[in-house]
Amino acid sequence: MQPPPPRRRIDPLAVVTLLVAGGLVVAGFHQPQIGMWIVCAALAAGAALRLVLRERDAGSLVVRFRRLDVLIMAGLAITLGVLAAVTPFPSGKG
């Protein structure tokens, strides 16, 4: 009797990438500020996943050292969040 095949795990980077792509679609077609917040949340989630997951479970989120990976993604999320908060967007009504 053969052992069951190993279960395939979803790569966390794929989830983060899909969320970023969704945020870009929202920003491009509907609401730029909301789309930027979605991208910001996706990057923050990626940083949190990299922080809590083991290296073998983090998949493609592992690039360098854990601290550096988290610092870069969290820094991008904070920067984009600040830009989303302070950038004046047209209301679309007019």
C-alpha positions as CSV (number, residue, x, y, z in Angstrom):
1,M,0.0,0.0,0.0
2,Q,1.4,3.4,-1.0
3,P,1.4,6.4,1.3
4,P,-1.0,9.2,0.2
5,P,0.6,11.9,-1.9
6,P,1.7,15.0,0.0
7,R,-0.9,17.8,0.1
8,R,-0.1,20.8,-2.0
9,R,-0.1,24.1,-0.1
10,I,-1.0,27.4,-1.6
11,D,2.1,29.6,-1.8
12,P,1.5,32.7,0.4
13,L,3.1,34.9,-2.2
14,A,0.3,33.8,-4.6
15,V,-2.3,35.1,-2.1
16,V,-0.5,38.4,-1.7
17,T,0.0,38.8,-5.4
18,L,-3.7,38.2,-6.1
19,L,-4.7,40.7,-3.4
20,V,-2.3,43.3,-4.9
21,A,-3.7,42.6,-8.4
22,G,-7.2,43.0,-7.1
23,G,-6.3,46.3,-5.4
24,L,-4.7,47.6,-8.7
25,V,-7.9,46.7,-10.6
26,V,-10.0,48.5,-8.0
27,A,-7.7,51.5,-8.2
28,G,-7.7,51.5,-12.0
29,F,-11.4,51.2,-12.6
30,H,-13.3,52.4,-9.6
31,Q,-11.7,54.0,-6.5
32,P,-8.0,54.8,-6.5
33,Q,-7.8,55.4,-2.7
34,I,-9.7,52.2,-1.9
35,G,-7.4,50.3,-4.3
36,M,-4.3,51.7,-2.6
37,W,-5.7,50.6,0.8
38,I,-6.2,47.1,-0.6
39,V,-2.6,46.9,-1.9
40,C,-1.4,48.3,1.4
41,A,-3.3,45.6,3.3
42,A,-2.0,42.9,1.0
43,L,1.6,44.0,1.7
44,A,1.0,44.2,5.4
45,A,-0.5,40.7,5.3
46,G,2.5,39.4,3.4
47,A,4.8,40.9,6.0
48,A,2.8,39.3,8.8
49,L,2.8,35.9,7.1
50,R,6.6,36.1,6.6
51,L,6.9,37.0,10.2
52,V,4.9,34.1,11.6
53,L,5.4,31.3,9.1
54,R,8.4,29.0,9.2
55,E,10.7,29.2,6.2
56,R,9.5,26.0,4.6
57,D,5.9,27.2,5.0
58,A,6.5,30.7,3.8
59,G,7.3,29.5,0.3
60,S,8.2,32.3,-2.1
61,L,7.9,35.0,0.5
62,V,11.4,33.9,1.7
63,V,13.9,36.1,-0.2
64,R,16.6,37.0,2.3
65,F,16.5,37.1,6.0
66,R,13.2,37.1,7.9
67,R,13.8,40.6,9.4
68,L,14.8,42.1,6.1
69,D,11.8,40.6,4.3
70,V,9.4,41.8,6.9
71,L,11.0,45.2,7.1
72,I,10.8,45.8,3.3
73,M,7.2,44.6,3.0
74,A,6.0,46.5,6.1
75,G,7.9,49.6,4.9
76,L,6.2,49.4,1.6
77,A,2.8,48.9,3.2
78,I,3.3,51.9,5.6
79,T,4.6,54.1,2.8
80,L,1.6,53.2,0.5
81,G,-0.8,53.7,3.4
82,V,0.6,57.2,4.1
83,L,0.4,58.1,0.4
84,A,-3.2,56.8,0.2
85,A,-4.1,58.9,3.2
86,V,-2.6,62.2,2.1
87,T,-3.2,62.1,-1.7
88,P,-6.2,64.1,-2.8
89,F,-8.3,62.0,-5.2
90,P,-11.1,63.4,-7.3
91,S,-14.5,62.5,-5.9
92,G,-15.8,61.4,-9.3
93,K,-18.9,63.5,-9.0
94,G,-19.3,66.5,-11.2
